[in-house]
Amino acid sequence: MAKPNYSFAKRQKELAKKKKKEEKKQRKLAKKQDDQEMIGEGAALEDDAE
């Protein structure tokens, strides 16, 4: 019976964690940009109303 390769399993776990963290970072950046666009549009609408 082959012995388990713990270093491979650890590396795979680290890669999965890094990928998940990067995806979360991208989602936060996208949300931040959307929020800024909404604020910009709101300010433009307020300027037009005056």
N, C-alpha and C positions, 0 to 999 in steps of 0.2 A: 504494500500500500504506500502511495506517495505521501510525503509529508506536506502540510499546507505551506504555501508561500505567503507568509505574513507581510513581507515588505511590499509585495505586489498588491495585496488587499489594502494596505495602508495608503499606498500611492493612489489607487483608484478612489478611495474615500476622500483623500485630499483634493484630487482633481474635481470630483463631484461637488465638494464644498466650495471650491474656487469658482466653478462655473455658476453655481447657485448665487454666490455673492456678486459676481459680475452681472448676472441677469437682474438682480435686485437693484444694483447701482444704475443700470440702464433704465429700469422702470421709474426710479426716483428722478432721474434726469428728465425723462419724457414728461413726467407729471409736473415737474417744476417749470419746464418750458410751456406746457399747456396753461398753467396757472398764470404765467407772465403774459402770455398772449391774451388771456381773458381779461387781465387787468388793463392791458394796453387797449383792447377793444372797448372796455368800459370807459376809459378816460377819453377815447375818441368820441364816443357817443355823448358823453357829458359836454364836450367842447362844442359839438354840433347843436346841442339843445340851447346853448346860450345865445 
